[in-house]
Amino acid sequence: MLMGEDKHFTKPFINLAFHKTPNNKEIINQILAGIEEESVLWKAEECHAAKDAIALAHSCAEASPLGVGVGVDSKSSAAVHLKRLSPWEPLFFLPGEQGSTAQWRILGSHAARVVKGLPFKDDNEKDRAREEIQDLTSLITKKVLEILTKKEIRG
């Protein structure tokens, strides 16, 4: 769903501009998935200007009815910017060589959460959830073994 082609799009949206490169396809998909997970609309457009991610994001923020923009440059760096911030100080910046699938998705989620006024997701949220599941599994296993051991002793 590329809303950038629709010149009559009137609902509020987060604006995203990107340089089209083979590496950026997955980055853009993950950022947009993070935005969509928060149920916020977006508009994406390919950019041909020689701008870095921060400049792209700031331009997008200025053009967005919500005042939030995302930019992905030719080096696969990504930035989230707000209209009210100075052009060289993005809210979030992720250098291309440091990004991962989870980080790009969280970046999109952060952009949407600014709009919704929600706290940002913790990068370690999934790790903590995984640990909690492992702890719960260990506890259940321990209890089941205790019950089985008591039955064997009684039996």
Sequence and secondary structure as in RCSB ss.txt:
>XXXX:A:sequence
MLMGEDKHFTKPFINLAFHKTPNNKEIINQILAGIEEESVLWKAEECHAAKDAIALAHSCAEASPLGVGVGVDSK
SSAAVHLKRLSPWEPLFFLPGEQGSTAQWRILGSHAARVVKGLPFKDDNEKDRAREEIQDLTSLITKKVLEILTK
KEIRG
>XXXX:A:secstr
  GGG TT  S  EEEEE   TTHHHHHHHHHHHHHHTT  EEEEE  S   HHHHHHHHHHHSTTSEEEEE TT
  EEEEETTS TT  SEEE GGG  HHHHHHHHHHHHHHHHT     TTHHHHHHHHHHHHHHHHHHHHHHHHHH
HHHH 
